[in-house]
Amino acid sequence: MTKEEQLFKAKIPGPETGIEIRRTMCDICTPGAHCGVNAYVKDGRLLKVEGTPGYPGSNGKLCTKGAANRQYIYRKDRILSPMVRTGPKGSDEFRQATWEEALTLIADNLKKIKAESDPDSIVWYTGYSKWYRPWLKRLCHSFGGHNYMTESSTCYKSGWMASNLIFGSNTRPDMGGNPQLIVGWGSNPYINAYLGGRGYAACKAAGVKIIIIDVRRTQASEKLADLYLRPRIGTDGVLAHAMAKVILDNGWQDQPFLDQYVLGFAEYRDMVSQYDLDTAERITGVPKEDIYRAARMIAEAKPCSVSTNTGITHHKNGLNTCRAILALNVITGNVDKPGGILPTTDTFLEMGAGFETREEEFIFETRTPERLPLVGQKRFPLWYDMNHDGQAMDLTRHILTEDPYPIRALAAFGMNTRMFPQTSQLLKALEKLDFMFATDLFWTDACRYADVILPACSSFERGEVKCYPGGFMSYTQQAIDRVGDCRSDVEIIAQLAKRLDTGDELLMQGYDACIRYIFEGNEEELTEARRTGIPVRSKMARPTPPGSYLANGANTPSGKLELYSIRIANLDPETGLDPLPVWFDGDNDCDKEEYPFTLMAGARIPNAIHSRCHNVPWLRSLRPDPMVDIHPEDAKSLGISQGDLVAVSTTVAALRLRANLTLTANRGELHMFHGYEEANANELVPNTENDPYSGFPSFKQIRCRIEKDAADSNGAAAQEERGGKQHAL
């Protein structure tokens, strides 16, 4: 018996209580390293949760969201049974249906539309959770379609693209490789991913120097940073290029490494030469002395890792900014070395565990040749070239204009419409569809526009396989009774595969059969992990020694690390995309005097993830009102006090919400968390402001204005109003 099993057994309550402890995991927030959970269960119902000791990464800890799992699972707005529309789209007028009726309605409508038009007139979309994505994508292919798209159209994939353009793979900082310096660019791991925060803290305790670069003053900048740089919103690319120029001007680059492993260094050097310290200080607002100091620290640390996160990519210049930041690792030679940036290979669900699976074969073996351009393919050619999925940020335009062909139906699995810019326009597009069905745990905006709604399970109500770094794999089992008549997403997909006459025998067999196909060679480990609930190490896992990736040639068109991207250079020149990570101003085109502030929508708070937790009472109580963060001096100049009702306006919409005076915000900048029904921050973001490279929306750089609301001129409006209503202009 392992140490973890002994500890687990010691905590089990006596049989007289009727309480069991069952192992599962939480998937409320991160789709990567989930947290292991000990679920206290009586009569099939969840009583409380604790972290699972020894679980990879989390090791017995839970964040605020994980600790609220009981309230999350038993939310009042859980969907309890299949529902069929009886009223107009956008209303709550539905009737209860059987699974047989609901699935038959879906299958009949999709087959009819396929026969009348084309399989690609049907869009298959998935949001959170990400555990079932290979199954849904295979169903799309087995039905003859290709218009599969995900919320990764706004999350993660742009950074993945940037990394692959340079390195030919995704990368991660090697915090366990004894780095001398870690640069966390846009990183606030205490809130964004607390498992990463624990890694940062361990490095800090071991004497590793840390630079934090963020437009907001955060827990990371306060607790971790030996040096904190605070650029203006959208200017991170300039800051990275200026650091590169300092390094190159002083001859601090690793020239032998560049000569052997890097393509495009001469062109890159010419490009960054225009970003002298005076220019960089003027554009970024960072003192030139701090820029120089950071560049020198990066150059002198051996080894060093410079990493970034998804927030950096939510700008019109986001992907190139990410490339500019990652390029600092290249010119200093901190790639594929202990303590630097390490190339990674995905094992399953975009997590690297050090062994290969048949996931790609499972997804693509039923795919047929494409006949029509996918959603967003023409508008965002680099996205299509690297992903071969639809770019969901073009879905609204495509449906409304029918260019280049009509979209008639939507299969919406876990679709959060508030993750789309200018959400009201997407809802208008959903009204136009001939048919739509939604699968979710809770009543959402997307559900209100669906013709059929199917209730899904939480991670406590199903079993699933996850992989983790170090060669670990887990296979959880259902821990509690299902709420209402819900089913798992993969059960739904398997049943649809049969009713849609796909002929896909493997998909119709269900989750376990597919998992054993994908994890061929790991059958014994799967059985053991499922029996014990403890992650086990795959016998197929093999460590990849630093240095082996470059020794075999990078997985890029040139076989080298590419500061000048051959992949981009090979696209049609009419795309206007530059093979170099050039910086351009990401501000939207509007009158700067009328809209003097810059809005960052989507700043993280510790009790929420998108809009998934706003209806969880414990979590909502931590920030009950939608608020906009504003610097006290800006507020003073506008006559705004703490808690005042204010109006925030952009060129497309306005919101009424509460003011929160805080030094976390720079002068001239506003920050809002998104997802509140009463004040959806993304409604303020024009759906035309996209990165031409990735298609990502400019959530974090939109010109706006703020003014005290006339209805609250005396500052005495009731706080329990919860922010007021939003409206489109």
C-alpha positions in Angstrom: 0.0 0.0 0.0 1.4 3.4 -1.0 1.8 6.3 1.4 -1.1 8.1 -0.3 -3.3 5.0 0.0 -2.5 4.7 3.7 -3.3 8.4 4.4 -6.5 8.1 2.4 -7.6 5.0 4.3 -6.8 6.6 7.7 -9.2 9.5 6.9 -12.3 7.4 5.9 -15.1 7.9 8.4 -16.5 4.8 10.3 -19.2 2.7 8.6 -21.7 3.9 11.2 -21.8 7.3 9.6 -22.8 6.1 6.2 -20.2 8.5 4.8 -17.7 7.4 2.1 -14.7 9.3 0.7 -14.5 8.9 -3.0 -11.7 10.2 -5.3 -12.5 12.5 -8.2 -11.1 15.7 -9.6 -12.3 19.3 -10.1 -12.5 20.8 -13.6 -14.2 24.1 -12.8 -11.3 26.2 -13.9 -8.0 25.1 -15.5 -8.3 22.6 -18.4 -4.7 21.6 -17.7 -3.5 20.4 -14.3 -6.7 19.7 -12.5 -6.9 19.3 -8.7 -7.5 16.0 -7.0 -10.6 15.9 -4.8 -11.6 13.6 -1.9 -15.4 13.8 -2.0 -17.3 13.0 1.2 -20.5 11.3 0.0 -23.6 10.0 1.8 -26.5 8.3 0.1 -25.0 9.4 -3.2 -25.0 13.1 -2.3 -21.9 15.3 -1.9 -21.4 16.6 1.6 -18.0 18.3 1.4 -14.7 18.3 -0.5 -11.0 18.2 0.4 -7.9 18.1 -1.7 -6.3 14.7 -2.4 -2.8 14.4 -0.9 -0.2 13.3 -3.4 -2.2 14.2 -6.4 0.2 15.6 -9.1 0.4 19.3 -8.9 -2.3 20.1 -6.4 -1.1 17.7 -3.6 -4.0 18.1 -1.3 -4.8 21.8 -2.0 -7.9 23.4 -3.5 -8.5 27.0 -4.6 -11.6 29.0 -3.7 -13.5 27.6 -6.7 -12.6 24.0 -5.9 -13.6 24.4 -2.3 -17.1 25.5 -3.5 -17.8 22.4 -5.6 -20.8 21.4 -3.5 -22.5 24.7 -4.2 -21.4 24.6 -7.8 -22.8 21.1 -8.4 -26.1 21.8 -6.7 -26.7 25.2 -8.2 -30.3 26.2 -8.5 -30.0 26.7 -12.2 -28.8 23.1 -13.0 -30.6 21.6 -16.0 -32.4 18.5 -14.7 -33.8 16.9 -17.8 -33.9 17.3 -21.6 -35.9 20.3 -22.7 -37.7 21.3 -26.0 -38.5 24.8 -27.0 -42.1 26.0 -26.8 -41.7 29.7 -27.1 -39.6 32.2 -29.0 -35.8 32.1 -29.1 -34.2 34.0 -26.2 -37.0 33.1 -23.9 -37.2 30.5 -21.0 -40.2 28.8 -22.6 -39.4 25.1 -22.7 -41.1 21.8 -21.8 -39.6 18.7 -20.4 -38.8 15.9 -22.8 -37.5 12.4 -22.7 -33.9 11.6 -23.9 -35.4 9.6 -26.7 -37.5 12.5 -27.9 -34.7 15.0 -27.6 -32.0 12.9 -29.3 -34.5 12.0 -32.1 -35.3 15.7 -32.7 -31.7 16.6 -32.9 -30.8 13.7 -35.2 -33.8 14.3 -37.6 -33.0 18.1 -37.9 -29.2 17.6 -38.5 -29.8 14.9 -41.1 -32.4 17.0 -42.9 -30.0 20.0 -43.0 -27.1 17.8 -44.2 -29.2 16.4 -47.0 -30.6 19.8 -48.1 -27.3 21.8 -47.8 -23.9 20.4 -46.8 -22.5 18.9 -43.6 -20.5 22.1 -43.2 -23.6 24.2 -42.9 -23.7 22.7 -39.4 -21.2 24.0 -36.8 -20.0 21.9 -33.9 -18.8 24.1 -31.1 -17.4 23.3 -27.7 -16.5 25.5 -24.7 -15.7 24.3 -21.2 -15.1 21.6 -20.1 -12.5 20.3 -22.6 -12.5 16.6 -21.5 -14.7 15.4 -24.4 -13.2 17.4 -27.3 -11.6 14.5 -29.2 -15.0 12.7 -29.2 -17.0 15.7 -30.4 -14.4 16.5 -33.2 -14.6 12.8 -34.3 -18.4 13.0 -34.4 -18.2 16.1 -36.6 -15.9 14.2 -39.0 -17.9 11.0 -38.9 -21.0 13.0 -39.9 -19.0 14.3 -42.8 -18.4 17.8 -41.4 -15.3 20.0 -40.7 -16.8 23.1 -39.1 -15.6 22.2 -35.6 -14.5 25.0 -33.4 -13.8 25.7 -29.7 -13.4 28.4 -27.1 -9.7 28.0 -27.8 -10.5 30.5 -30.5 -10.2 33.0 -27.7 -8.0 31.1 -25.2 -4.6 29.4 -25.3 -4.2 28.7 -29.0 -2.7 32.0 -30.0 0.1 31.5 -27.5 0.5 27.9 -28.8 0.7 29.3 -32.4 3.4 31.8 -31.4 5.4 29.1 -29.7 5.1 26.7 -32.6 6.1 29.4 -35.2 9.4 29.9 -33.4 10.2 26.5 -31.8 8.0 24.0 -33.8 6.4 22.9 -30.5 4.7 24.3 -27.4 7.1 25.2 -24.6 7.2 25.5 -20.9 9.6 27.1 -18.4 11.8 24.6 -16.6 11.4 25.7 -13.0 12.9 22.5 -11.7 16.1 22.9 -13.8 17.8 25.3 -11.3 17.2 28.6 -13.2 18.9 31.7 -12.0 16.1 33.9 -13.3 12.4 33.5 -14.2 10.6 36.2 -16.1 6.8 35.9 -15.7 5.4 38.2 -18.4 1.7 38.9 -17.8 1.8 36.1 -15.1 -0.3 36.3 -11.9 -0.2 32.6 -11.0 -1.7 33.1 -7.5 -5.0 33.8 -9.2 -4.7 32.5 -12.8 -3.3 29.1 -11.9 -2.4 28.7 -8.3 -0.5 25.5 -9.0 1.9 27.6 -11.0 2.0 30.1 -8.1 3.3 27.3 -5.8 6.1 26.7 -8.3 7.1 30.3 -8.4 7.1 30.5 -4.6 9.3 27.4 -4.4 11.8 29.0 -6.8 11.7 32.2 -4.9 12.5 30.4 -1.6 15.4 28.6 -3.4 16.9 32.0 -4.2 15.9 32.3 -7.9 15.5 35.9 -9.0 12.1 36.8 -10.5 11.0 39.6 -12.9 7.3 40.2 -13.1 6.0 42.2 -16.1 2.3 43.2 -15.9 0.1 46.1 -16.6 -1.6 45.5 -13.3 -0.1 45.5 -9.8 -0.8 41.9 -8.7 -0.1 39.5 -5.9 2.8 38.2 -8.1 4.3 41.6 -8.5 4.0 42.2 -4.7 5.1 38.8 -3.4 7.5 37.5 -6.0 9.2 40.2 -8.0 12.8 41.3 -7.5 12.0 43.6 -10.4 8.6 44.7 -11.5 7.9 46.4 -14.8 4.5 48.0 -15.6 4.1 48.8 -19.3 1.0 50.5 -20.7 -1.6 48.2 -22.1 -0.7 46.8 -25.5 2.9 47.9 -25.5 4.6 44.7 -24.3 6.0 44.0 -27.8 7.9 47.3 -27.7 9.3 46.4 -24.3 10.5 43.0 -25.5 12.1 44.5 -28.6 13.8 47.2 -26.6 15.2 44.5 -24.2 16.5 42.6 -27.3 18.2 45.7 -28.7 20.0 46.3 -25.3 21.2 42.7 -25.3 22.3 42.8 -28.9 23.9 46.3 -28.7 26.0 45.1 -25.8 27.0 41.8 -27.4 25.3 39.8 -24.7 23.5 37.4 -27.1 24.6 33.7 -27.4 26.1 34.1 -30.9 27.3 30.4 -31.2 23.7 29.2 -30.4 22.2 31.7 -32.9 24.7 30.6 -35.6 23.9 26.9 -35.1 20.2 26.7 -34.4 18.4 29.9 -35.4 17.0 31.2 -38.7 16.3 34.9 -39.4 18.6 36.5 -36.8 19.9 39.2 -39.1 16.4 40.2 -40.1 15.3 40.2 -36.5 18.3 42.3 -35.4 17.4 44.9 -38.1 13.8 45.0 -36.9 14.5 45.6 -33.2 17.2 48.2 -33.9 14.5 50.9 -34.1 13.5 50.3 -30.4 16.0 52.4 -28.5 15.5 53.0 -24.8 14.1 56.5 -25.2 11.5 55.3 -27.8 10.6 52.4 -25.6 10.1 54.5 -22.5 7.9 57.0 -24.4 5.7 54.2 -25.8 5.6 51.8 -22.8 5.9 54.2 -19.9 8.5 51.9 -18.3 11.6 53.9 -17.1 14.5 53.2 -19.5 16.7 52.4 -16.5 14.4 49.5 -15.6 14.3 48.3 -19.2 18.1 48.2 -19.3 18.3 46.5 -15.9 15.8 43.8 -16.9 17.6 43.1 -20.2 20.9 42.8 -18.4 19.5 40.4 -15.8 18.1 38.2 -18.6 21.4 38.2 -20.5 23.5 37.4 -17.5 21.3 34.7 -15.9 22.5 31.3 -16.9 20.0 29.7 -17.2 16.9 31.9 -17.5 13.4 31.4 -18.8 11.1 34.1 -20.2 7.5 32.9 -20.4 4.1 34.5 -21.0 0.4 33.5 -20.8 -2.9 33.8 -22.6 -3.7 37.4 -21.5 -0.8 38.7 -23.6 -2.6 37.4 -26.7 -5.9 39.2 -26.2 -4.8 42.2 -28.3 -4.8 43.0 -32.0 -1.0 42.6 -31.8 -1.2 39.7 -29.4 0.4 36.8 -31.3 3.4 38.9 -32.4 3.8 40.3 -28.9 4.0 36.7 -27.7 6.6 35.9 -30.4 8.6 39.0 -29.4 8.7 37.9 -25.7 9.6 34.3 -26.5 12.4 35.5 -28.8 14.3 36.7 -25.8 14.9 33.0 -24.9 16.3 32.4 -28.4 18.8 35.3 -28.6 20.2 34.4 -25.1 20.4 30.6 -25.9 18.0 29.6 -23.2 16.2 27.0 -25.3 16.2 23.2 -24.7 18.5 23.7 -21.8 17.9 22.9 -18.0 16.3 25.9 -16.4 15.4 27.5 -19.7 12.5 27.0 -22.1 11.8 23.4 -22.9 9.9 22.1 -26.0 7.0 19.9 -25.0 4.9 17.2 -26.8 1.2 16.7 -26.0 0.1 13.3 -24.7 -3.6 13.8 -24.4 -5.9 16.8 -24.2 -3.0 19.2 -24.8 -1.2 18.0 -21.7 2.3 16.6 -22.0 3.1 13.5 -19.9 6.2 12.2 -21.6 4.5 9.5 -23.8 2.5 9.3 -27.0 -1.1 8.2 -27.5 -3.3 7.6 -30.5 -5.3 10.7 -29.8 -4.6 12.3 -33.2 -5.4 9.1 -35.1 -8.7 8.8 -33.1 -9.7 12.3 -34.0 -8.8 12.4 -37.7 -9.2 8.8 -39.0 -12.8 9.5 -40.0 -12.2 12.9 -41.5 -13.1 13.4 -45.2 -11.6 15.9 -47.7 -12.9 19.4 -47.2 -15.3 20.9 -49.7 -16.0 24.4 -48.4 -13.9 26.9 -46.6 -14.3 26.7 -42.8 -15.6 29.5 -40.7 -12.9 32.1 -40.5 -10.6 30.4 -42.9 -10.3 33.2 -45.4 -10.3 36.0 -42.8 -7.7 34.4 -40.6 -5.5 32.2 -42.9 -2.7 31.6 -40.4 -5.2 30.3 -37.8 -6.5 27.8 -40.4 -3.1 26.8 -41.6 -2.0 25.9 -38.1 -5.2 24.5 -36.6 -7.5 23.3 -39.4 -10.4 24.2 -37.2 -13.0 26.9 -37.6 -12.2 30.2 -36.0 -15.2 30.9 -33.8 -14.6 34.6 -33.6 -15.8 34.8 -37.2 -19.0 32.8 -36.5 -21.2 35.9 -35.8 -20.2 37.6 -39.1 -20.5 34.3 -41.1 -24.0 33.5 -39.8 -25.3 37.1 -40.3 -23.9 37.7 -43.8 -24.0 34.1 -45.1 -20.6 34.7 -46.6 -19.3 32.5 -48.1 -22.3 30.2 -47.5 -25.2 29.9 -45.0 -24.7 28.3 -41.6 -28.0 26.7 -40.7 -27.4 24.7 -37.5 -25.3 24.8 -34.4 -24.4 22.0 -32.0 -23.3 24.0 -28.8 -21.6 21.9 -26.1 -20.9 24.1 -23.1 -21.1 27.3 -25.1 -20.6 30.5 -23.2 -21.8 33.3 -25.4 -20.3 35.9 -23.0 -16.8 34.8 -24.1 -17.6 36.3 -27.5 -17.0 40.0 -28.2 -20.1 42.1 -28.7 -22.2 39.2 -27.4 -25.5 40.7 -28.4 -24.5 40.4 -32.0 -23.8 36.7 -31.6 -27.3 36.2 -30.0 -28.8 38.0 -32.9 -27.0 35.5 -35.2 -28.3 32.5 -33.1 -31.8 33.7 -33.7 -31.3 33.3 -37.4 -30.3 29.6 -37.3 -32.7 26.9 -38.5 -31.8 24.7 -35.6 -29.6 24.7 -32.6 -29.1 22.3 -29.6 -27.2 23.0 -26.5 -25.6 20.7 -23.9 -24.7 22.2 -20.5 -24.9 21.8 -16.8 -26.6 25.1 -16.2 -29.1 27.4 -17.9 -27.1 29.8 -20.0 -27.7 32.5 -22.6 -26.9 29.9 -25.3 -29.5 27.5 -23.9 -32.2 30.2 -24.2 -31.6 30.3 -28.0 -31.5 26.5 -28.4 -34.4 24.4 -29.8 -33.3 21.4 -27.7 -31.3 21.4 -24.4 -29.5 18.4 -23.0 -28.3 18.2 -19.3 -24.7 17.3 -18.8 -22.7 16.0 -15.9 -20.1 17.6 -13.7 -16.7 15.9 -13.2 -18.0 14.3 -9.9 -20.8 12.6 -11.9 -18.7 10.8 -14.5 -15.4 9.1 -14.9 -12.6 10.3 -17.2 -8.9 10.0 -18.0 -6.3 12.8 -17.4 -2.6 13.0 -18.0 0.0 15.0 -16.1 3.7 15.9 -16.5 6.0 13.2 -15.1 4.2 10.4 -17.0 1.1 10.3 -14.7 -2.3 9.2 -15.8 -5.5 9.1 -13.8 -8.9 7.5 -14.5 -11.6 8.7 -12.1 -14.9 7.1 -11.5 -18.4 8.5 -10.8 -18.3 9.8 -7.2 -21.9 11.0 -6.6 -25.4 10.4 -7.9 -26.2 12.4 -11.0 -28.2 15.5 -10.5 -31.6 15.0 -12.3 -31.5 13.1 -15.5 -28.1 14.3 -16.8 -25.7 12.3 -18.9 -22.0 12.7 -19.7 -21.0 14.6 -22.8 -19.4 11.5 -24.3 -22.5 9.4 -23.6 -24.5 12.0 -25.5 -21.9 12.0 -28.4 -22.0 8.2 -28.6 -25.8 8.2 -28.7 -25.8 10.9 -31.4 -23.3 9.0 -33.5 -25.8 6.1 -33.6 -28.8 8.2 -34.4 -27.0 10.2 -37.1 -26.1 7.0 -39.0 -22.4 7.7 -38.9 -21.4 4.1 -39.0 -18.7 4.9 -36.5 -18.6 1.7 -34.5 -15.8 2.8 -32.1 -17.5 6.1 -31.2 -20.8 4.3 -30.6 -19.1 1.9 -28.1 -18.6 4.8 -25.6 -15.9 6.3 -23.5 -14.0 3.3 -22.1 -13.6 1.6 -25.5 -12.3 4.8 -27.1 -9.9 5.5 -24.2 -8.4 2.0 -24.5 -8.0 2.6 -28.2 -6.3 5.9 -27.6 -4.1 4.6 -24.8 -3.1 1.4 -26.5 -0.2 -0.2 -24.5 -1.4 1.4 -21.2 -4.3 -1.0 -20.5 -2.8 -2.2 -17.2 -2.2 1.3 -15.9 -5.7 2.4 -16.9 -7.2 -0.5 -14.9 -5.0 0.3 -11.9 -5.8 4.0 -12.0 -9.5 3.3 -12.3 -9.4 0.8 -9.4 -7.5 3.0 -6.9 -8.4 6.5 -8.0 -4.8 7.4 -7.7 -2.7 8.7 -10.7 -0.2 6.1 -11.9 2.9 6.4 -14.0 2.7 5.1 -17.5 5.3 2.4 -18.3 5.6 4.1 -21.7 6.7 7.4 -20.3 10.2 8.4 -21.2 12.0 11.6 -20.1 13.2 13.9 -22.8 16.6 15.1 -21.8 17.2 18.8 -22.5 19.3 19.2 -25.7 17.7 16.2 -27.5 15.1 18.4 -29.3 17.5 20.7 -31.0 19.9 17.8 -31.7 17.3 16.2 -33.9 16.2 19.5 -35.5 13.3 21.6 -34.6 9.8 20.8 -35.9 9.7 23.9 -38.1 9.9 24.2 -41.9 13.6 25.0 -41.7 14.4 22.6 -38.9 15.7 25.6 -36.9 14.3 28.0 -34.4 12.7 30.6 -36.5 12.8 34.3 -35.6 11.7 34.8 -39.3 8.7 32.4 -39.9 8.9 30.4 -43.1 5.3 29.3 -42.4 4.0 32.8 -42.5 6.3 33.7 -45.5 4.7 30.8 -47.4 1.2 32.2 -47.0 -0.4 34.3 -49.8 1.3 37.7 -49.7 -2.1 39.4 -49.8 -2.6 38.3 -46.2 -0.2 41.1 -45.2 1.2 39.0 -42.3 4.9 39.6 -41.5 7.2 36.7 -41.0 9.0 38.8 -38.3 7.3 39.5 -34.9 6.7 43.1 -35.8 4.9 45.4 -33.3 2.0 47.6 -34.3 -0.3 49.7 -32.3 -3.3 47.7 -31.1 -5.6 50.6 -30.3 -8.9 50.5 -32.0 -9.6 53.3 -34.5 -11.7 55.9 -32.6 -11.5 59.5 -31.3 -9.0 59.4 -28.4 -10.5 62.6 -26.9 -14.0 61.1 -26.8 -12.6 57.8 -25.5 -9.6 58.8 -23.4 -9.3 55.5 -21.3 -8.1 52.1 -22.3 -10.2 49.2 -21.1 -8.9 45.7 -20.2 -11.8 43.3 -20.1 -11.2 40.0 -18.5 -8.8 40.8 -15.6 -8.9 37.8 -13.2 -10.3 37.7 -9.7 -9.7 34.7 -7.4 -13.3 33.6 -7.0 -14.4 33.3 -10.6 -13.6 31.8 -14.0 -15.4 33.4 -16.9 -19.1 33.3 -15.9 -19.1 29.8 -14.4 -19.1 30.8 -10.7 -21.2 34.0 -10.6 -24.3 31.9 -9.5 -22.3 30.1 -6.7 -23.3 31.9 -3.5 -20.0 31.5 -1.6 -18.0 32.7 -4.6 -20.4 35.5 -5.6 -20.3 36.9 -2.1 -16.6 37.7 -2.5 -17.4 40.3 -5.3 -21.2 40.5 -5.5 -21.4 43.5 -7.8 -19.8 43.9 -11.2 -17.2 46.6 -10.8 -14.7 48.6 -12.9 -11.2 49.1 -11.4 -10.1 52.7 -11.7 -7.0 54.6 -10.4 -7.9 56.9 -7.4 -6.5 60.0 -9.2 -8.5 59.3 -12.3 -11.6 58.8 -10.2 -11.0 62.0 -8.3 -10.7 64.1 -11.5 -14.1 62.7 -12.6 -15.8 63.2 -9.2 -16.2 59.4 -8.7 -16.1 57.8 -5.3 -15.8 54.2 -4.2 -19.0 52.3 -5.0 -20.5 55.0 -7.2 -22.6 53.9 -10.1 -20.7 54.8 -13.3 -21.2 54.3 -17.1 -18.4 52.8 -19.1 -18.9 53.3 -22.9 -17.1 52.2 -26.1 -18.0 52.7 -29.7 -20.4 49.8 -29.6 -22.0 49.6 -26.1 -22.3 51.0 -22.6 -22.5 49.4 -19.2 -23.7 50.7 -15.8 -21.7 49.2 -12.9 -19.9 50.1 -9.7 -16.6 51.9 -9.4 -13.7 50.2 -7.5 -10.9 52.6 -6.7 -7.6 50.7 -6.7 -3.9 51.2 -7.3 -3.8 48.0 -9.2 -4.9 50.0 -12.3 -2.6 52.4 -14.1 -3.6 56.0 -14.7 -5.7 56.1 -17.9 -6.6 52.4 -17.7 -9.7 50.6 -16.6 -10.0 46.9 -15.7 -13.1 44.7 -15.5 -13.8 41.1 -14.8 -16.1 39.6 -17.4 -19.1 37.2 -17.4 -21.5 39.0 -15.1 -25.1 38.8 -16.5 -25.8 42.3 -15.2 -22.8 43.9 -16.9 -21.1 41.7 -19.5 -17.7 43.3 -20.1 -17.3 41.7 -23.5 -20.3 43.5 -24.8 -18.1 46.5 -24.9 -15.6 44.9 -27.2 -16.2 45.3 -31.0 -16.3 42.0 -32.8 -14.2 43.6 -35.6 -11.1 44.2 -33.4 -9.2 41.0 -34.0 -5.6 39.9 -34.3 -5.1 39.3 -38.0 -2.7 36.5 -37.2 -4.7 34.4 -34.7 -8.2 35.9 -34.9 -8.2 36.5 -31.2 -10.4 39.5 -30.0 -8.8 42.5 -28.5 -10.4 41.9 -25.1 -7.6 43.7 -23.3 -7.2 46.9 -25.3 -10.3 48.9 -26.1 -10.7 52.6 -26.0 -13.5 53.8 -23.7 -14.8 56.5 -21.5 -16.1 56.5 -18.0 -18.4 59.0 -16.2 -20.4 59.1 -13.1 -23.9 57.9 -13.7 -26.5 60.7 -13.5 -28.9 58.3 -11.8 -26.4 58.0 -8.9 -25.2 61.6 -8.6 -25.4 61.6 -4.8 -23.5 58.3 -4.5 -26.2 56.8 -2.3 -27.7 54.2 -4.7 -28.1 50.8 -3.1 -25.1 48.5 -3.4 -27.5 45.5 -3.8 -28.6 46.7 -7.2 -25.8 44.5 -8.6 -24.6 46.8 -11.3 -27.7 47.8 -13.3 -28.5 47.0 -16.9 -26.3 46.8 -20.0 -27.4 48.2 -23.3 -26.1 48.4 -26.8 -25.5 51.8 -28.3 
